[in-house]
Amino acid sequence: MKKTTAFLLSLFIVSIISAFQFLPLEKAPKAGQPNIILIFMDDLGYGDLSCYGALQYRTPNLDKLAGEGVRFTNFLAAQAVCSASRAALMTGCYPNRVGISGALFPNAKVGLNPDETTIAELLKEKGYATGMFGKWHLGDRPEFLPNKQGFDEYVGLPYSNDMWAVHYDGTAITNTSDNRKKNFPFLPLLHNTDTIQEIKTLDDQAKLTGIYTERAVNFIKQHKKSPFFVYLPHSMPHVPIAASAKFKGKSKQGTYGDVLMEIDWSVGEIMKALKENGLDKNTVVIFTSDNGPWLNYGNHAGSSGGLREGKGNSFEGGQRVPCIVRWKGVTPEGLVCNKLTSTIDLLPTIATICGTKLPAKKIDGVDILPLLKGDMEATPRKYFYYYYRRNNLEAVRRDDWKLVLPHEGRTYEGQIPGNDGFPGKAPENTPFPLALYDLRRDPAERYDVKEVYPEILAELQKVAEEAREDLGDDITKRTGKNVRMSGRVQ
């Protein structure tokens, strides 16, 4: 009897096992793809956050972000001017590679070529919802607007907030012969391709930071159950600057400090939305700027933190900007990274983080994820090219060595800055001679050491020649072999 029972039991077990072999196995849930939030400032200087040494106001939310992530001290904007810098950010390319230079005016016939692949387009291929809230400035024709470049939703200004028919004192320009009146018909706040408001006064400008922040927070809440990319390029502290009533008069540094305090509040609102919606641990937050401060605007401009020159210039004050990256559980808390990095490195890094393919066309960025993870032995970027104007190669860099090539450019030195929204002088054709700087000892670029290090000089001159062959150089009348056309309309 016992043998019969044991035999029947064994048959039962075998039949159960056999049955399970033919049942479909349930797949383990995929790990959540990290959300990406990219906050991009306009004309924010290297010394404009309290964690980078700012005085007379504090930025506690950004300081906290830095304390929970990585703060970069050698992070470069791709070029020291609006449109060029933004083209580089979106494509991972030097802007001259994709045919964008300077700051595009309203109704320009050029823009970012839709054939280029943006961060938003890469992430859409992986199922990300993509939203942009802020300044675009890569072409205001319908063919070039964010909805044609990978963004599901867009609210913001199509170009800089100073491209309007308003005097520096905030009063409307009524003289129809004035060039600003002729060139800048109105400043539209767009929702996708439709104008939802005309920005006509400084009071209207004062509401922009709040509008962008509210829209970004709403987008986060709406898409909390799926991966999302939020691009938040603030219009300020580019002049004209204005703070909302809640922040007006709050800082000891006047309007500029008020504006920075409101920007810091905005970052706090974004972080609060992430935490309240359970997204805090699965979101990469990146904060940086398009270029350095517009110094001739005096008390309405930021600080280069002791670096030489500012916006519109290839010295460090024009291109070295704050950068903070926080990814909870991945970025070591409070890490300071002194390695050479740039805005063009964000696209390939985001691609690695999110598991997307790189664009089919050549890019210039490198993956800096090892640095974000705390590997300070890694050196993903060794060289950098400093271009300005249409296609002038003004400097090249290898690690901490920088060779400034002979060129003419803007200078703020020796000029009295403006005040309260009015600009001072900034001569554009100042000659700068060949000079070699050791940025490790001389970040302010004051001591030319080319006579001391002839081997470094020779090496960097070869790097400059490689740049000219690849991307061209108007100064030496060279055409690059690997440049592409911007988008164009008739």
C-alpha positions in Angstrom: 0.0 0.0 0.0 2.8 2.4 0.9 4.6 1.6 -2.4 1.4 2.3 -4.3 0.9 5.6 -2.5 4.4 6.7 -3.1 4.2 5.8 -6.8 0.9 7.8 -7.3 2.5 10.8 -5.4 5.5 10.7 -7.7 3.3 10.6 -10.8 1.4 13.6 -9.5 4.5 15.7 -8.9 5.9 14.8 -12.4 2.6 15.8 -14.0 2.6 19.2 -12.2 6.2 19.9 -13.2 5.4 19.0 -16.8 2.4 21.2 -16.9 4.5 24.2 -15.6 7.0 23.7 -18.4 4.3 24.6 -20.9 3.1 27.7 -19.1 4.4 31.1 -20.3 6.9 32.6 -17.9 6.1 36.0 -16.5 8.7 38.6 -17.4 10.3 40.5 -14.6 9.4 44.2 -14.7 12.0 46.3 -16.4 13.9 48.7 -14.3 12.4 52.2 -14.7 14.2 54.4 -17.2 15.5 57.5 -15.5 13.7 60.8 -16.2 15.9 63.7 -17.3 15.5 67.3 -16.3 17.8 69.8 -18.0 17.8 73.4 -16.5 19.6 75.8 -18.8 20.3 79.4 -17.7 20.9 82.4 -19.9 24.1 84.5 -19.2 24.6 83.0 -15.8 28.2 83.6 -14.6 30.6 81.2 -13.1 30.4 83.1 -9.8 26.6 83.5 -9.6 25.6 80.7 -7.3 26.4 80.7 -3.6 28.0 77.3 -3.9 30.3 78.9 -6.5 31.1 82.0 -4.3 28.2 84.4 -5.0 27.8 87.2 -2.4 24.8 89.3 -1.1 22.2 86.6 -1.9 22.0 82.8 -1.4 20.8 80.0 -3.6 20.0 77.3 -1.0 18.1 74.9 -3.4 21.0 74.9 -5.8 23.5 74.5 -3.0 21.5 71.5 -1.8 21.5 70.1 -5.3 25.3 70.4 -5.4 25.5 68.8 -2.0 23.6 65.8 -3.2 25.4 65.5 -6.5 28.4 66.5 -8.5 29.6 70.1 -8.9 31.8 70.7 -11.9 34.5 73.4 -11.8 35.9 73.1 -15.3 32.6 72.9 -17.4 32.5 74.8 -20.6 29.6 76.1 -22.7 30.3 75.2 -26.3 30.3 78.8 -27.4 29.8 82.1 -25.6 26.6 83.2 -27.3 22.9 82.2 -27.3 21.9 80.3 -30.4 25.3 78.7 -31.0 25.5 77.5 -27.4 21.9 76.0 -27.6 22.5 74.3 -30.9 25.5 72.6 -29.3 23.5 71.5 -26.3 20.7 70.0 -28.3 23.0 68.1 -30.8 26.2 67.3 -28.9 28.1 69.1 -31.7 30.3 72.2 -31.8 27.7 74.7 -33.2 29.8 75.5 -36.3 29.6 71.8 -37.2 25.8 72.2 -37.6 26.0 75.6 -39.2 24.7 77.7 -36.3 26.5 80.9 -35.1 25.8 84.0 -33.1 22.3 84.9 -31.9 19.5 84.4 -34.4 17.2 87.4 -34.9 13.4 87.2 -35.2 12.2 86.0 -38.6 15.7 84.7 -39.5 15.8 82.4 -42.5 18.0 79.9 -40.7 17.6 77.6 -37.8 18.6 74.3 -36.4 18.4 71.8 -39.3 15.5 69.3 -38.6 17.9 66.7 -40.1 20.0 67.0 -37.0 19.2 64.7 -34.0 18.3 66.4 -30.8 18.3 65.1 -27.2 14.5 65.2 -27.4 14.4 63.1 -30.5 16.8 60.5 -29.1 14.6 60.1 -26.0 11.3 60.0 -27.9 12.6 56.9 -29.7 12.8 55.3 -26.2 9.2 56.3 -25.4 9.9 59.4 -23.4 7.5 62.2 -23.1 9.3 65.4 -24.0 8.5 68.9 -22.8 10.2 72.3 -23.2 9.5 75.4 -21.1 11.5 78.5 -21.8 13.7 80.1 -24.4 14.3 78.3 -27.7 16.4 80.6 -29.9 17.2 78.1 -32.7 14.9 79.6 -35.3 11.4 81.0 -34.9 10.0 79.9 -38.3 7.5 77.0 -37.9 10.0 74.6 -39.5 12.5 75.1 -36.7 10.4 75.4 -33.6 10.6 72.8 -30.8 7.6 70.7 -31.9 9.6 70.0 -35.1 12.7 69.1 -33.1 11.4 66.3 -30.9 9.3 68.1 -28.2 5.7 67.0 -27.5 4.9 70.2 -25.7 6.5 73.7 -25.8 5.8 76.9 -23.9 8.2 79.8 -24.1 9.9 82.5 -26.0 11.2 81.7 -29.5 14.3 84.0 -29.0 16.0 86.2 -26.5 13.9 88.4 -24.1 15.7 91.6 -25.3 14.5 91.2 -28.8 11.5 93.5 -28.4 10.6 97.1 -29.2 11.3 98.4 -25.7 13.9 100.9 -24.4 16.4 99.9 -21.7 14.3 101.8 -19.2 11.3 99.6 -19.9 9.3 102.1 -22.0 7.9 101.2 -25.4 9.6 102.4 -28.5 7.2 104.4 -30.6 9.5 105.8 -33.2 8.8 103.7 -36.3 12.3 104.5 -37.8 14.0 103.0 -34.8 15.8 99.8 -35.8 14.5 97.9 -32.8 11.0 98.9 -33.7 11.5 97.7 -37.3 13.4 94.5 -36.4 11.5 93.4 -33.3 7.7 93.6 -34.0 6.7 91.9 -30.7 7.9 89.3 -28.2 5.5 86.3 -28.3 5.0 83.7 -25.5 4.2 80.6 -27.5 2.3 77.4 -26.7 3.6 75.0 -29.4 3.2 77.3 -32.5 0.4 79.6 -31.1 1.0 82.9 -29.4 -0.8 82.9 -26.0 0.6 86.3 -24.8 2.6 89.2 -26.0 5.4 90.2 -23.6 5.2 94.0 -23.7 6.5 95.3 -20.3 9.0 94.5 -17.6 6.1 93.3 -15.5 5.3 90.7 -18.1 9.0 89.7 -18.1 8.8 89.3 -14.3 6.2 86.5 -14.7 8.3 84.3 -17.1 10.2 82.4 -14.5 7.0 81.5 -12.7 5.2 80.5 -15.9 8.0 78.2 -17.0 8.2 76.6 -13.6 4.5 76.0 -13.3 4.3 74.4 -16.8 7.3 72.2 -16.0 5.9 71.0 -12.7 2.5 70.2 -14.4 4.3 68.3 -17.1 6.1 66.2 -14.4 2.8 65.4 -12.7 1.1 64.5 -15.9 3.9 62.1 -17.0 4.9 60.6 -13.7 4.0 57.1 -14.7 6.2 57.1 -17.8 9.7 58.3 -18.5 10.0 62.0 -19.4 12.5 64.7 -20.5 12.0 68.2 -19.3 14.1 70.9 -20.9 13.8 74.2 -18.8 15.8 76.9 -20.5 15.1 80.1 -18.4 15.1 83.5 -20.2 17.0 85.1 -17.4 19.3 86.4 -16.1 19.8 87.6 -19.7 18.8 91.3 -19.7 16.2 92.8 -19.4 15.9 91.2 -15.9 12.8 91.4 -13.6 11.7 89.5 -10.6 8.1 88.8 -9.6 6.5 90.6 -6.7 7.3 87.7 -4.3 11.1 88.2 -4.9 11.4 91.8 -5.8 13.6 93.6 -3.3 14.6 90.4 -1.4 18.3 90.4 -2.0 21.1 92.8 -1.1 22.4 92.8 -4.7 19.3 94.5 -6.2 17.4 93.2 -9.1 20.0 90.7 -10.3 20.1 89.0 -6.9 16.3 89.0 -6.8 16.2 87.2 -10.1 18.7 84.6 -9.0 16.7 84.0 -5.8 13.6 83.4 -7.9 15.6 81.0 -10.2 16.7 79.1 -7.1 13.0 79.0 -5.9 12.2 77.5 -9.3 14.7 74.7 -8.8 13.2 74.1 -5.4 9.8 73.7 -7.0 11.1 71.2 -9.5 12.7 69.1 -6.8 9.6 69.3 -4.6 7.5 68.0 -7.5 9.9 65.1 -8.0 9.7 64.1 -4.3 6.0 64.5 -4.0 5.4 62.2 -7.0 7.9 59.5 -6.0 10.3 60.4 -8.8 13.2 61.7 -6.6 15.3 58.6 -7.0 14.8 58.0 -10.7 15.5 61.4 -12.1 18.7 62.9 -13.4 18.7 66.7 -12.7 21.2 68.8 -14.7 21.8 72.5 -14.1 24.1 74.7 -16.2 24.3 77.9 -18.4 24.6 78.8 -22.0 27.6 81.2 -21.5 29.1 83.6 -19.0 27.8 87.0 -17.8 27.1 90.1 -20.0 29.5 92.2 -18.0 28.9 95.6 -19.6 25.4 95.6 -18.1 27.0 96.2 -14.7 24.6 95.7 -11.8 22.2 93.8 -14.1 24.9 91.3 -15.0 26.4 88.4 -13.2 29.9 87.5 -12.0 32.6 85.6 -13.8 34.0 84.5 -10.5 37.4 86.1 -11.2 37.8 84.5 -14.6 38.8 86.7 -17.5 36.2 88.5 -19.6 32.5 87.3 -20.1 29.8 86.6 -22.6 30.8 87.0 -26.3 34.4 86.1 -25.6 36.5 82.9 -25.7 38.4 83.6 -22.5 37.3 81.5 -19.6 34.8 84.0 -18.2 32.8 83.7 -21.4 32.6 79.9 -21.5 33.3 78.4 -18.1 29.9 78.1 -16.4 28.4 76.4 -13.3 27.2 72.8 -13.8 25.6 70.6 -11.2 24.3 67.0 -11.8 22.3 65.1 -9.3 21.1 61.5 -9.7 20.2 60.1 -6.3 22.0 56.8 -5.6 24.4 57.2 -8.5 26.2 60.5 -8.2 28.3 60.7 -5.0 27.0 63.4 -2.7 29.0 66.6 -2.6 31.6 65.5 -5.1 33.6 68.3 -6.8 34.8 67.4 -10.3 37.7 69.4 -11.8 37.9 67.5 -15.1 37.4 69.3 -18.4 33.8 68.8 -19.6 31.3 70.7 -21.8 27.7 71.1 -22.7 28.4 69.1 -25.9 29.0 66.1 -23.6 25.5 66.0 -22.2 23.8 64.4 -25.2 26.1 61.3 -25.4 26.0 61.0 -21.6 22.2 61.2 -21.5 22.1 58.6 -24.4 24.2 56.2 -22.3 22.0 56.8 -19.2 18.8 56.1 -21.1 20.0 53.4 -23.3 19.6 55.2 -26.6 21.7 55.1 -29.8 23.9 58.0 -30.6 22.9 60.1 -33.7 24.0 58.7 -37.0 25.9 61.9 -37.9 29.2 62.8 -36.3 29.0 64.5 -32.9 31.7 66.1 -30.8 30.5 65.2 -27.3 31.9 62.4 -25.1 30.2 60.3 -22.4 31.0 61.7 -19.0 29.0 59.1 -17.0 32.1 57.7 -15.3 32.7 61.2 -13.8 29.1 61.3 -12.6 29.6 58.0 -10.9 32.7 59.3 -9.1 35.5 57.9 -11.1 37.9 60.8 -10.8 40.7 58.8 -12.6 38.6 58.9 -15.8 39.4 61.6 -18.4 36.7 61.3 -21.1 37.6 64.8 -22.6 41.1 65.8 -23.3 40.7 68.5 -25.9 38.4 71.4 -26.6 38.1 74.0 -29.4 37.1 77.6 -28.6 35.2 79.0 -31.7 33.4 82.3 -31.9 31.7 84.6 -34.4 30.8 82.8 -37.6 33.7 80.3 -37.5 36.7 81.9 -35.9 39.0 79.5 -34.1 40.2 81.6 -31.2 41.7 79.1 -28.8 42.4 75.4 -28.2 42.8 73.4 -25.1 44.4 70.2 -23.8 43.6 69.4 -20.2 44.7 72.5 -18.3 46.8 74.0 -21.1 45.1 76.7 -23.2 46.5 78.3 -26.3 44.9 81.5 -27.3 45.3 82.1 -31.0 45.8 85.6 -32.5 42.3 87.1 -33.1 40.2 90.2 -32.6 37.4 90.1 -30.1 35.2 91.7 -27.5 36.6 93.0 -24.3 35.1 94.4 -21.1 38.4 95.3 -19.5 39.1 99.0 -19.0 35.5 99.9 -19.7 33.0 101.4 -17.2 30.0 99.1 -17.1 26.4 100.3 -17.4 23.8 100.5 -14.7 20.2 99.6 -14.0 19.5 98.0 -17.4 21.7 100.3 -19.5 24.8 98.8 -21.2 28.3 100.2 -21.0 30.8 99.9 -23.8 32.4 96.6 -24.9 34.7 97.1 -27.9 34.4 94.3 -30.4 37.7 94.5 -32.3 40.4 94.4 -29.6 43.4 92.5 -30.8 44.5 89.5 -28.7 48.0 88.0 -29.4 49.2 84.4 -29.3 49.4 83.3 -25.7 49.8 80.1 -23.7 48.1 79.7 -20.3 48.4 77.1 -17.6 44.9 77.2 -16.2 45.8 75.0 -13.3 47.9 77.8 -11.8 46.4 80.8 -13.8 42.7 80.4 -14.3 42.4 84.1 -14.9 44.7 83.8 -18.0 47.1 86.6 -17.0 50.5 85.0 -17.5 51.6 84.0 -20.9 54.1 81.1 -20.6 54.7 80.1 -24.3 58.4 80.9 -24.0 58.7 78.6 -21.0 56.9 75.6 -22.5 57.7 75.5 -26.3 56.8 71.8 -26.5 53.3 72.5 -25.2 53.0 75.4 -27.7 54.0 73.1 -30.6 51.5 70.4 -29.5 48.6 72.8 -29.2 49.4 74.4 -32.6 49.0 70.9 -34.1 45.6 70.6 -32.3 44.6 73.9 -33.8 45.5 72.6 -37.2 43.4 69.5 -36.7 40.5 71.7 -35.7 40.8 73.8 -38.8 40.9 70.8 -41.1 37.8 69.3 -39.5 35.7 72.5 -38.8 37.4 75.3 -40.7 38.6 78.7 -39.5 37.6 82.0 -40.9 40.7 83.7 -39.5 43.0 81.6 -41.5 40.5 81.3 -44.4 40.1 77.6 -44.0 37.0 75.5 -44.9 36.3 72.5 -42.7 35.8 69.1 -44.3 33.1 67.9 -41.9 30.7 70.8 -41.4 26.9 70.6 -42.2 24.4 73.1 -43.3 21.9 74.8 -40.9 18.2 74.6 -41.7 17.1 77.3 -44.3 13.9 78.7 -45.6 13.2 81.0 -48.6 
